[in-house]
Amino acid sequence: MDILHLVDRLEELFNESRPIWFTHSVIVDEDRMLDLIDQMRVSIPEEIKKAQQLLANRDRLLAQAQEEASRTVQLARDKADQVVDRDPIVQAAQVRADQIVAQARAEAELTRREADDYVQGSLTNLQLELERLMNQVQNGIKTLQAEKLQAQQPKE
């Protein structure tokens, strides 16, 4: 289950809860709250797995870009070796090979940067969601603890 959906359900549970007069406290359905927390515990590892998959995809893209750059360089070298006997052609081939190598490196670097940006953005979003979720969970725990303390105090 999507963690954002669970957070929405937690917020819905909070909004449906009954307020306690003259306080900032509310009465929350304990079973529903604990059920949502359990679902979040299950869902968070899934979000982490997704982030790890993003990192693996980034590494795969980088390896593919490097392999393609190496293949392009090797093709340029092979073509240059075929025309070694013709001096002007060899020079032109060397220039072209250098251009191809430079282009391949630039493309590999661009691909790496784009993959890094994508992964960083995804991980940042995940971190923000997890922090927001932790704050909501902590607030829920504090509220429940405050209600428990208030219920334990003798009434006047």
PLY file of the C-alpha trace (Angstrom):
ply
format ascii 1.0
element vertex 156
property float x
property float y
property float z
element edge 155
property int vertex1
property int vertex2
end_header
0.00 0.00 0.00
1.20 3.49 -0.83
2.58 5.35 2.17
0.88 8.59 1.08
-2.48 6.82 1.05
-1.84 5.61 4.59
-0.89 9.11 5.70
-4.14 10.39 4.17
-6.08 7.74 6.08
-4.29 8.72 9.30
-5.21 12.34 8.71
-8.80 11.30 7.96
-8.90 9.36 11.24
-7.65 12.45 13.06
-10.24 14.66 11.35
-13.02 12.21 12.26
-11.97 12.06 15.91
-13.97 13.74 18.64
-12.42 16.80 20.30
-12.10 17.04 24.05
-13.60 20.33 25.18
-11.28 23.13 26.24
-8.18 21.24 25.08
-6.27 20.59 21.90
-6.76 16.87 22.42
-9.01 14.50 20.54
-10.32 10.99 21.13
-9.07 8.65 18.41
-10.29 5.14 17.62
-7.37 3.14 19.03
-7.92 0.06 16.85
-8.01 2.08 13.65
-4.94 4.10 14.70
-2.93 0.97 15.54
-4.07 -0.69 12.32
-2.82 2.30 10.30
0.49 2.33 12.17
0.94 -1.39 11.44
0.21 -0.81 7.76
2.76 2.02 7.73
5.38 -0.27 9.23
4.78 -2.68 6.37
4.68 0.04 3.72
7.82 1.96 4.67
10.18 -0.92 3.78
8.46 -1.05 0.38
9.26 2.64 -0.16
12.87 1.95 0.78
12.96 -0.95 -1.69
11.73 1.42 -4.39
14.55 3.84 -3.56
17.07 0.98 -3.77
15.64 0.00 -7.14
16.13 3.58 -8.32
19.77 3.42 -7.26
20.22 0.09 -9.05
18.65 1.54 -12.21
21.00 4.50 -12.01
24.00 2.18 -11.75
22.72 0.14 -14.68
22.27 3.28 -16.80
25.78 4.43 -15.95
27.22 1.03 -16.89
25.33 1.06 -20.18
26.55 4.56 -20.99
30.15 3.56 -20.19
29.83 0.41 -22.30
28.43 2.40 -25.21
31.23 4.95 -24.91
33.83 2.16 -24.91
32.19 0.52 -27.90
32.16 3.83 -29.77
35.83 4.43 -28.96
36.72 0.92 -30.13
34.81 1.41 -33.38
36.66 4.65 -33.99
40.01 2.96 -33.33
39.17 0.07 -35.63
38.27 2.44 -38.45
41.43 4.45 -37.85
43.56 1.27 -38.01
42.04 0.35 -41.39
43.31 3.53 -43.03
46.71 3.81 -41.36
48.58 3.80 -44.67
46.90 6.96 -45.96
48.29 9.83 -43.93
45.64 12.57 -44.53
42.91 10.04 -43.97
44.58 8.84 -40.78
44.68 12.39 -39.46
41.04 12.97 -40.35
40.11 9.67 -38.72
42.02 10.61 -35.58
40.21 13.94 -35.41
36.87 12.18 -35.91
37.76 9.55 -33.31
38.63 12.28 -30.83
35.31 13.95 -31.56
33.44 10.69 -31.06
35.27 10.00 -27.81
34.55 13.50 -26.55
30.90 13.20 -27.54
30.58 9.76 -25.91
32.14 11.03 -22.69
29.89 14.07 -22.67
26.82 11.89 -23.23
27.91 9.47 -20.51
28.48 12.35 -18.10
25.10 13.89 -18.95
23.38 10.54 -18.44
25.16 10.08 -15.11
24.18 13.57 -13.95
20.56 13.10 -14.99
20.41 9.73 -13.22
21.98 11.24 -10.08
19.52 14.15 -10.14
16.56 11.81 -10.57
17.67 9.51 -7.75
18.49 12.43 -5.47
15.09 13.99 -6.11
13.30 10.72 -5.45
15.26 10.07 -2.26
14.68 13.65 -1.07
10.94 13.27 -1.62
10.98 9.96 0.21
12.91 11.51 3.10
10.43 14.40 3.36
7.49 12.01 3.35
9.11 9.81 5.98
9.87 12.84 8.17
6.31 14.09 7.79
5.02 10.64 8.63
7.29 10.39 11.68
6.05 13.79 12.91
2.46 12.68 12.54
3.11 9.39 14.30
4.98 11.17 17.12
2.14 13.68 17.47
-0.35 10.82 17.62
1.70 9.09 20.31
2.02 12.30 22.32
-1.72 12.88 22.05
-2.47 9.36 23.20
-0.02 9.69 26.09
-1.52 13.01 27.12
-5.00 11.51 27.05
-3.80 8.57 29.10
-2.25 10.91 31.70
-5.37 13.03 31.76
-7.56 9.96 32.22
-5.37 8.79 35.11
-5.57 12.08 37.00
-8.27 12.24 39.71
-11.26 14.30 38.63
-12.30 17.18 40.82
0 1
1 2
2 3
3 4
4 5
5 6
6 7
7 8
8 9
9 10
10 11
11 12
12 13
13 14
14 15
15 16
16 17
17 18
18 19
19 20
20 21
21 22
22 23
23 24
24 25
25 26
26 27
27 28
28 29
29 30
30 31
31 32
32 33
33 34
34 35
35 36
36 37
37 38
38 39
39 40
40 41
41 42
42 43
43 44
44 45
45 46
46 47
47 48
48 49
49 50
50 51
51 52
52 53
53 54
54 55
55 56
56 57
57 58
58 59
59 60
60 61
61 62
62 63
63 64
64 65
65 66
66 67
67 68
68 69
69 70
70 71
71 72
72 73
73 74
74 75
75 76
76 77
77 78
78 79
79 80
80 81
81 82
82 83
83 84
84 85
85 86
86 87
87 88
88 89
89 90
90 91
91 92
92 93
93 94
94 95
95 96
96 97
97 98
98 99
99 100
100 101
101 102
102 103
103 104
104 105
105 106
106 107
107 108
108 109
109 110
110 111
111 112
112 113
113 114
114 115
115 116
116 117
117 118
118 119
119 120
120 121
121 122
122 123
123 124
124 125
125 126
126 127
127 128
128 129
129 130
130 131
131 132
132 133
133 134
134 135
135 136
136 137
137 138
138 139
139 140
140 141
141 142
142 143
143 144
144 145
145 146
146 147
147 148
148 149
149 150
150 151
151 152
152 153
153 154
154 155
